[in-house]
């Protein structure tokens, strides 16, 4: 039984497309917001997303497409936000509908730039939402592998475990396993940080520094992640070894599907940050996440984060990757 009501997906990228496919396996209909009308027309004509995961077919007669975000928000009981963090604020600030009683799901693995807030906190403040109605999606799950129907796992976080279970049921399937959690903030911060560390992993790969050094970086990264999350969002029962934290870090740091890893790899090969960004056909969330977490940590809690600081030096201060990594490598244990 679907207790989450009618679902609207807000966003049209690869992750939004993968989630929409999962939802349609368990929902009769969904509403799907695209910001471009021509993309909707192409989708309906072709039977698939014309730009992302174009090999994934859809029954378009079960989708209510719209390019009016306020209409999508009006007709839905549960809103699934899947917009890249650099465009998130501009997108949701177009919403004029009262969302205070809606269920809102963040599948955005980033922080709201210039506000230094995780997505759930921004939605709560912006729309007066009930924190118990906020859900987050995390875990090691590339959109491309979902499209290929490879066995995958997602963690659904919510203060109200009945709601996390209900939404998890809407995503679960033969090749998708779901896990529930009450650690909303921890899952969101982990999703931001793993992108930062994936950039570092890509840089190491691009520099051909080897698997041994990569393994050391990842070992130190998960401890760095734990220090920051435990300081900014304390939760005694959190287990950093769970898939929403360590698992997501591993798949993003190593996988060829990781845009953040690929972005870092170009930098490691000698591309400038600007040139690497121009080469990317999708947003590397970790570029923006690096600055946001760096600034957030500088304001407090001020925990020791040498890997984050290293990536920040490379991306924002023009320090060469070799010099920056050489400075922190003696700290690895």
C-alpha angles and dihedrals in degrees: 000000000000108000093168092075123211114356127217122191114211109202138041107218130110096282091046089051093050093048092047089054091051092048093050090058088065105025128067092220141357135194114232124196120209119177091215122064093201091060090054091051091049091047093053092046095047100034092232141064104286094214111026130046088350092175091067112094122213136197093234093188087072093055125082101206120199139170090199108092093191091056090051091051093046097054098041131083092193125036120201110201113205103161122131109258096243089061098033099095094046089050100048094040087069088066114104097166121105106257098172093110098037126105108241125197122195116208089162111118096203148064127260103260117239090012096067090213131131113242097255092053091049092050092048092051097039097048104022089244124177108251088222088063093056119100131179133200119217142151140091101310125133115197090227093059092047087054090051088051094238117161106274140170131218130187118215114201126198137144086233105063091194088063094045088052092048093051092042088057089057091057099039121103145144091293099026122075121190133207127193129219140169093215099103097156095041093052092049095049090046090053090055096044096047088061090054091051091045089059088053089049090052092049090052090049093047091050090050090233091153142243094279093062091041090056091051091050092051092048090053092042094059090051090048090050091051093050093052098043094045089051098046099034109021116201119163095205097052114125109199090196091069120109095255089065115019095024093052090047093052097049093045095046095050110025125103086217090064110104090195091054090048091048090052092045091059090051090049089053091055105270116141115243090251093050092048091051091050090053093053116094090194134042118274098215092193092069090065094034091057093060094042096051091042091054092041092052091047089057091048157339086043096196123171107273110162095162093051090047090049093053089046091053091052098044102037108022100040096240112159114253093236093052094045094047093044088058095056103033094086088061093061116108 
